[in-house]
Amino acid sequence: MSTGDPRQFYTLTTAQGPEPKIGGISYMAGAQAATDYCYRAPSPPHISVPQPQDDSFCIQLAPSFQTAGRDADENAILHTIISSYALQDLHIPMREWDYLMRRKSQSILSFLQLGPSSATRDLENLRKDGVTMLLVIRNTSSAQARLLSGDKSARALGIESCAVDVASNSELIAAFPRATKIINDHLIARYRMLAADTYGAVPMPCGKVLVFCESGNERSAAFVVAYIMAMLGLDMVKAMQYVQALRFCTAFDDGLKNLLLSYHDILVAQRSIWEDGALSLQQDQQVTSRSKRSRDEVEDKDENLEMGQVDDRARFEGRKPFAPFQ
């Protein structure tokens, strides 16, 4: 029975039965619903990646990666390769983007390119750019159907081909380190091969990897951003801005952005653990070096002790026996 009071309850019939809908409090406060109420899980917050406002995009790149899992020689090689392009302020002009440019690959680093699968069919351009490896990022179903691969072009050019297969975007974080290792292993192998042929005078870049997917705008672009974060120490926003400045057609939805942000947090934690471990090891070595006496110090002290004993004997030589009682 209606009493004329606007603060009454209404019911909304759903598949599960009547659903209560309260309108009294909103009516009393003068509030108005902006959208319909939804019972699904909340969406992750939107991550804004603003476009640079100036005519050129300036960014500073420097090697920044963990040494865990590699020996000193491999780390030195990686540092040399990355330093040949980094350790400088890069001014990237914000050029006009042509729609047809999305069908070609763009150089992101001197040894790393990003592009679509159609770029792998342009053998002449691959040969001219000096590409030495094709790395495809593909869905597991595409791999099983053999719909996306760089093997044919790699065989025609006599270069390497590799693939990283993921079933869904939820597997990307686990696949990021695997792709980074594939790229670095290839660059190290190329550097050592050229060093043996040129007696140490290795030209840079020693190799070039083309990372691609169907469009070159989503998954492969996310892997390139992850590589830059891992090897050059940029945060997610700056790495994404850097890649978009060179390949404007890249598209990162909120799901990919949140995955890359989570991966960035993992990298920060790994760097913190490695730095703490290196500092602790250095402190332990300093304590050990202070606690141990050198061989020279021990020998000097032993010689001084022996000399003291000789001097002590000399004091009593020539003395007559002394008896305190007769």
C-alpha positions as CSV (number, residue, x, y, z in Angstrom):
1,M,0.0,0.0,0.0
2,S,1.4,3.4,-1.1
3,T,1.6,6.1,1.5
4,G,2.6,8.9,-0.9
5,D,6.1,9.0,0.6
6,P,8.7,9.2,-2.2
7,R,11.2,7.4,0.1
8,Q,9.6,4.1,-0.6
9,F,11.4,0.9,-1.8
10,Y,11.1,-0.5,-5.3
11,T,11.9,-3.9,-6.5
12,L,13.5,-4.8,-9.9
13,T,12.7,-8.2,-11.2
14,T,15.7,-10.2,-12.4
15,A,16.4,-13.7,-13.5
16,Q,17.3,-14.6,-9.9
17,G,14.2,-13.0,-8.5
18,P,13.2,-9.6,-7.2
19,E,16.2,-7.3,-6.5
20,P,15.8,-4.5,-4.0
21,K,16.5,-1.1,-5.2
22,I,16.8,1.7,-2.7
23,G,16.1,5.2,-3.9
24,G,15.2,7.0,-0.7
25,I,18.7,8.1,0.4
26,S,19.6,9.4,-3.1
27,Y,16.3,11.2,-3.3
28,M,16.9,12.9,0.0
29,A,20.5,14.0,-0.8
30,G,19.5,15.2,-4.3
31,A,22.0,12.8,-5.9
32,Q,21.5,11.4,-9.4
33,A,22.9,8.1,-10.6
34,A,25.4,8.5,-13.4
35,T,25.0,5.0,-14.6
36,D,23.3,1.7,-13.8
37,Y,24.5,-0.3,-10.9
38,C,26.5,-3.4,-11.8
39,Y,27.4,-6.4,-9.6
40,R,30.5,-7.4,-11.6
41,A,34.1,-7.1,-10.2
42,P,35.5,-3.6,-10.5
43,S,37.7,-2.8,-13.4
44,P,41.4,-1.9,-12.9
45,P,42.0,1.9,-12.8
46,H,42.8,3.6,-16.1
47,I,46.5,4.3,-16.6
48,S,47.1,7.5,-18.6
49,V,50.1,7.7,-20.9
50,P,50.2,11.3,-22.2
51,Q,51.7,12.1,-25.5
52,P,54.8,14.4,-25.4
53,Q,53.7,18.0,-26.1
54,D,57.0,19.3,-27.6
55,D,58.1,18.8,-31.2
56,S,60.8,16.4,-30.0
57,F,60.8,13.7,-27.3
58,C,64.0,13.7,-25.2
59,I,64.9,10.7,-23.1
60,Q,68.0,9.5,-21.4
61,L,68.9,5.8,-21.8
62,A,71.6,3.9,-19.8
63,P,72.2,0.2,-19.1
64,S,70.4,-1.0,-16.0
65,F,70.0,-4.7,-15.6
66,Q,70.7,-7.5,-13.1
67,T,73.7,-9.6,-13.4
68,A,72.1,-12.7,-11.9
69,G,72.3,-15.8,-14.1
70,R,75.2,-14.6,-16.3
71,D,78.9,-14.6,-15.9
72,A,81.1,-11.5,-15.9
73,D,82.0,-11.9,-19.6
74,E,78.4,-12.0,-20.7
75,N,77.5,-9.0,-18.6
76,A,80.4,-7.0,-20.0
77,I,79.3,-7.9,-23.6
78,L,75.7,-6.8,-22.9
79,H,76.9,-3.6,-21.3
80,T,79.0,-2.9,-24.4
81,I,76.2,-3.6,-26.8
82,I,73.6,-1.5,-24.9
83,S,76.1,1.3,-24.2
84,S,76.8,1.7,-27.9
85,Y,73.2,3.1,-28.2
86,A,72.5,4.3,-24.7
87,L,74.5,6.6,-22.4
88,Q,73.2,9.7,-24.3
89,D,70.2,12.0,-24.4
90,L,68.1,11.0,-27.3
91,H,66.0,13.7,-29.0
92,I,63.4,11.9,-31.0
93,P,61.5,14.2,-33.5
94,M,57.7,13.8,-33.4
95,R,57.4,13.2,-37.1
96,E,54.2,13.0,-39.0
97,W,52.8,9.5,-39.1
98,D,51.7,8.0,-42.4
99,Y,49.1,5.2,-42.3
100,L,51.2,3.0,-44.6
101,M,54.1,3.1,-42.1
102,R,52.2,0.7,-39.9
103,R,52.9,-2.1,-42.4
104,K,56.7,-1.6,-42.0
105,S,59.0,-2.2,-39.1
106,Q,60.6,0.7,-37.1
107,S,63.9,0.7,-35.2
108,I,63.4,1.1,-31.5
109,L,67.0,0.5,-30.5
110,S,70.0,0.1,-32.8
111,F,69.7,-3.7,-32.3
112,L,65.9,-4.0,-31.9
113,Q,63.1,-3.5,-34.4
114,L,59.3,-3.7,-34.0
115,G,56.8,-4.4,-36.7
116,P,54.0,-6.5,-38.1
117,S,54.2,-10.0,-39.6
118,S,54.0,-8.4,-43.1
119,A,57.5,-6.9,-42.5
120,T,59.0,-10.4,-42.4
121,R,58.0,-11.0,-46.0
122,D,60.0,-8.0,-47.3
123,L,63.3,-9.9,-47.6
124,E,65.2,-7.1,-49.3
125,N,64.3,-4.6,-46.5
126,L,65.3,-7.2,-43.9
127,R,68.7,-7.7,-45.6
128,K,69.2,-3.9,-46.0
129,D,68.4,-3.3,-42.3
130,G,70.8,-6.1,-41.2
131,V,68.3,-8.1,-39.3
132,T,69.9,-11.3,-37.9
133,M,66.9,-12.8,-36.0
134,L,63.1,-12.9,-36.3
135,L,61.3,-13.2,-33.0
136,V,57.5,-13.8,-33.2
137,I,55.1,-13.3,-30.3
138,R,52.1,-15.4,-31.1
139,N,49.1,-17.1,-29.6
140,T,49.4,-20.8,-28.8
141,S,46.6,-21.6,-31.2
142,S,48.4,-19.8,-34.0
143,A,51.5,-21.8,-33.3
144,Q,49.7,-25.1,-33.4
145,A,48.1,-24.1,-36.7
146,R,51.4,-22.7,-38.0
147,L,49.7,-19.5,-39.1
148,L,52.4,-17.1,-37.8
149,S,56.1,-17.8,-38.1
150,G,59.3,-16.3,-39.4
151,D,61.0,-19.6,-40.3
152,K,60.5,-19.3,-44.0
153,S,62.0,-15.8,-44.3
154,A,64.8,-16.8,-41.9
155,R,65.8,-19.8,-44.0
156,A,65.8,-17.6,-47.1
157,L,68.1,-15.1,-45.5
158,G,70.2,-17.5,-43.5
159,I,69.3,-15.9,-40.2
160,E,67.8,-17.2,-36.9
161,S,64.2,-17.5,-36.1
162,C,62.5,-18.0,-32.7
163,A,59.0,-17.8,-31.2
164,V,57.4,-17.1,-27.8
165,D,54.0,-18.6,-27.5
166,V,51.4,-17.5,-25.0
167,A,47.9,-18.8,-24.5
168,S,46.5,-15.5,-23.2
169,N,47.6,-12.1,-21.9
170,S,47.7,-13.5,-18.4
171,E,50.8,-15.4,-19.4
172,L,52.7,-12.4,-20.6
173,I,54.5,-11.5,-17.4
174,A,56.0,-15.0,-17.3
175,A,57.0,-14.7,-20.9
176,F,58.7,-11.3,-20.7
177,P,61.9,-12.6,-19.1
178,R,62.0,-15.5,-21.6
179,A,61.9,-13.1,-24.6
180,T,64.5,-10.9,-23.0
181,K,66.8,-13.9,-22.5
182,I,66.3,-14.9,-26.2
183,I,67.3,-11.5,-27.4
184,N,70.3,-11.2,-25.2
185,D,71.6,-14.7,-25.9
186,H,71.4,-13.9,-29.6
187,L,73.3,-10.6,-29.2
188,I,76.0,-12.2,-27.1
189,A,76.5,-15.1,-29.6
190,R,76.7,-12.6,-32.5
191,Y,79.2,-10.5,-30.5
192,R,81.5,-13.4,-29.8
193,M,81.3,-14.6,-33.4
194,L,82.3,-11.2,-34.8
195,A,85.0,-10.8,-32.1
196,A,86.6,-14.0,-33.3
197,D,86.4,-13.0,-37.0
198,T,87.6,-9.4,-36.5
199,Y,90.1,-10.0,-33.7
200,G,88.1,-8.0,-31.1
201,A,87.1,-5.1,-33.2
202,V,83.3,-5.7,-33.2
203,P,81.2,-3.3,-35.3
204,M,78.0,-2.1,-33.7
205,P,75.3,-3.1,-33.8
206,C,76.6,-6.7,-33.8
207,G,73.1,-8.0,-34.5
208,K,69.5,-6.9,-34.9
209,V,66.3,-8.6,-33.7
210,L,62.9,-8.0,-35.3
211,V,60.1,-8.6,-32.8
212,F,56.7,-9.0,-34.5
213,C,53.2,-10.2,-34.1
214,E,50.1,-10.0,-36.4
215,S,49.9,-6.2,-36.3
216,G,53.0,-5.2,-34.5
217,N,50.9,-3.0,-32.3
218,E,49.9,-5.0,-29.2
219,R,51.7,-8.1,-27.9
220,S,55.0,-7.6,-29.7
221,A,54.9,-3.9,-28.7
222,A,54.3,-4.9,-25.0
223,F,57.4,-7.3,-25.2
224,V,59.6,-4.4,-26.6
225,V,58.4,-2.1,-23.8
226,A,59.1,-4.9,-21.2
227,Y,62.6,-5.3,-22.7
228,I,63.4,-1.6,-22.4
229,M,62.2,-1.6,-18.8
230,A,64.3,-4.6,-17.9
231,M,67.6,-3.5,-19.7
232,L,67.4,0.3,-19.7
233,G,65.7,0.9,-16.4
234,L,62.8,3.1,-17.7
235,D,59.5,3.0,-15.9
236,M,56.4,1.9,-17.7
237,V,55.1,5.3,-18.8
238,K,58.4,6.5,-20.2
239,A,59.1,3.2,-22.0
240,M,55.7,3.3,-23.5
241,Q,56.1,6.9,-24.6
242,Y,59.5,6.0,-26.1
243,V,58.1,3.1,-28.2
244,Q,55.0,5.1,-29.3
245,A,57.2,8.0,-30.4
246,L,58.9,5.7,-32.9
247,R,55.9,3.5,-33.8
248,F,52.9,5.7,-33.4
249,C,50.3,3.0,-34.2
250,T,51.1,0.9,-31.1
251,A,47.9,0.3,-29.0
252,F,48.0,-0.6,-25.3
253,D,44.7,-1.2,-23.6
254,D,44.3,-1.0,-19.9
255,G,44.9,-4.7,-19.5
256,L,48.3,-4.5,-21.1
257,K,49.2,-1.4,-19.2
258,N,48.4,-3.0,-15.9
259,L,50.4,-6.1,-16.8
260,L,53.4,-3.9,-17.8
261,L,53.0,-1.9,-14.6
262,S,53.0,-5.2,-12.5
263,Y,56.1,-6.3,-14.4
264,H,57.8,-3.0,-13.6
265,D,57.1,-3.5,-9.9
266,I,58.7,-7.0,-10.2
267,L,61.8,-5.5,-11.8
268,V,62.1,-2.8,-9.1
269,A,61.8,-5.5,-6.4
270,Q,64.5,-7.6,-8.2
271,R,66.8,-4.7,-8.4
272,S,66.3,-3.9,-4.8
273,I,67.1,-7.5,-3.7
274,W,70.2,-7.6,-5.9
275,E,71.5,-4.3,-4.7
276,D,70.9,-5.3,-1.0
277,G,72.7,-8.6,-1.7
278,A,75.6,-6.9,-3.4
279,L,76.0,-4.4,-0.5
280,S,75.8,-7.2,2.1
281,L,78.5,-9.2,0.3
282,Q,80.7,-6.1,0.1
283,Q,80.3,-5.5,3.8
284,D,81.1,-9.1,4.6
285,Q,84.2,-9.0,2.6
286,Q,85.4,-5.8,4.3
287,V,84.8,-7.4,7.8
288,T,86.6,-10.5,6.7
289,S,89.6,-8.6,5.4
290,R,89.8,-6.6,8.7
291,S,89.6,-9.7,10.9
292,K,92.3,-11.6,9.1
293,R,96.0,-10.8,9.7
294,S,98.3,-10.8,6.7
295,R,101.2,-13.2,6.5
296,D,103.7,-10.4,6.8
297,E,102.1,-9.1,10.0
298,V,102.2,-12.6,11.5
299,E,105.9,-13.1,10.6
300,D,106.9,-9.7,11.9
301,K,105.2,-10.4,15.2
302,D,106.9,-13.8,15.5
303,E,110.3,-12.2,14.8
304,N,109.7,-9.5,17.4
305,L,108.7,-12.2,19.9
306,E,111.9,-14.3,19.2
307,M,114.1,-11.2,19.6
308,G,112.4,-10.4,22.9
309,Q,113.2,-13.8,24.2
310,V,116.8,-13.6,23.1
311,D,117.2,-10.2,24.9
312,D,115.6,-11.6,28.0
313,R,118.1,-14.5,28.1
314,A,121.0,-12.1,27.7
315,R,120.0,-10.3,30.9
316,F,120.6,-13.4,33.0
317,E,123.9,-14.6,31.4
318,G,126.9,-14.5,33.8
319,R,124.9,-14.3,36.9
320,K,125.8,-16.5,39.9
321,P,123.2,-18.7,41.4
322,F,121.4,-17.0,44.2
323,A,120.0,-18.9,47.2
324,P,117.6,-16.9,49.4
325,F,118.2,-19.1,52.5
326,Q,121.5,-20.5,53.7
